[in-house]
């Protein structure tokens, strides 16, 4: 929606730190939807196409990850990918495991 010659970008997910692998949905995201995420620490943006539905407050992949890769959020290792994950994929217990155990 234009505003005085500028385009206002509506984000649907937030990424805590530049370099994190996942963002958190701020509302439900539909499969196939092109969505924008905002990096909270820098204000930068990233756009991905959702590969599956992502419920409110769940994770969406910002970067491609391969099985065995560490998954970062908050600038910290929070999980290990148990399968290949493409940008825009729903990230949950079906494709990552906790890095704590």
For each residue, the residues with C-beta under 8 A, 3 or more apart:
1: 7 8
2: 5 6 7 8
3: 6 7 8
4:
5: 2
6: 2 3
7: 1 2 3
8: 1 2 3
9: 36 45
10: 36
11: 14 26 35 36 37 38 45
12: 25 26 27 29 33 35 36 37
13: 23 24 25 26 29 35 36 37 38 54 60
14: 11 23 24 26 37 38 40
15: 18 20 22 23 24 37 38 39 40 46 62
16: 20 24 39 40 41 73 74 75
17: 20 39 40 41 72 74 75
18: 15 39 41 42 44
19: 72 75
20: 15 16 17 23 39 62 72 73 74 75
21: 61 62 63 65 69 71 72 73
22: 15 59 60 61 62 71 72 73 91
23: 13 14 15 20 37 46 59 60 62
24: 13 14 15 16 57 58 59 60
25: 12 13 28 29 54 55 56 57 58 59 60
26: 11 12 13 14 56
27: 12 56
28: 25 53 54 55 56
29: 12 13 25 33 35 50 53 54 60
30: 33 50 53
31: 50 51 52 53
32: 49 50
33: 12 29 30 49 50
34: 47 48 49 50
35: 11 12 13 29 47 48 49 50 60 88
36: 9 10 11 12 13 45 46 47
37: 11 12 13 14 15 23 45 46 47 48 60 62
38: 11 13 14 15 43 44 45
39: 15 16 17 18 20 42 43 44 45 46
40: 14 15 16 17
41: 16 17 18
42: 18 39
43: 38 39
44: 18 38 39
45: 9 11 36 37 38 39
46: 15 23 36 37 39 62
47: 34 35 36 37
48: 34 35 37 60 61 62 87 88
49: 32 33 34 35 87 88
50: 29 30 31 32 33 34 35 53 54 60 88 90
51: 31 86 88 89 90
52: 31 89 90
53: 28 29 30 31 50 90
54: 13 25 28 29 50 58 59 60 90
55: 25 28 58
56: 25 26 27 28
57: 24 25
58: 24 25 54 55 90 91 92
59: 22 23 24 25 54 73 90 91 92
60: 13 22 23 24 25 29 35 37 48 50 54 88 89 90 91
61: 21 22 48 64 65 85 86 87 88 89 90 91
62: 15 20 21 22 23 37 46 48 87
63: 21 87
64: 61 84 85 86 87
65: 21 61 69 71 81 84 85
66: 69 81 84 85
67: 81 82 83 84
68: 80 81
69: 21 65 66 80 81
70: 77 79 80 81 99
71: 21 22 65 77 78 79 80 81 91 96 99
72: 17 19 20 21 22 75 76 77 78
73: 16 20 21 22 59 76 78
74: 16 17 20 78
75: 16 17 19 20 72
76: 72 73
77: 70 71 72 99
78: 71 72 73 74 98 99
79: 70 71 96 97 98 99
80: 68 69 70 71 96 97 98 99
81: 65 66 67 68 69 70 71 84 85 95 96
82: 67 95 96 97
83: 67 94 95
84: 64 65 66 67 81
85: 61 64 65 66 81 89 91 95 96
86: 51 61 64 89
87: 48 49 61 62 63 64
88: 35 48 49 50 51 60 61
89: 51 52 60 61 85 86 95
90: 50 51 52 53 54 58 59 60 61 95
91: 22 58 59 60 61 71 85 95 96
92: 58 59 95 96
93: 96 97
94: 83
95: 81 82 83 85 89 90 91 92
96: 71 79 80 81 82 85 91 92 93
97: 79 80 82 93 101
98: 78 79 80 101
99: 70 71 77 78 79 80
100:
101: 97 98
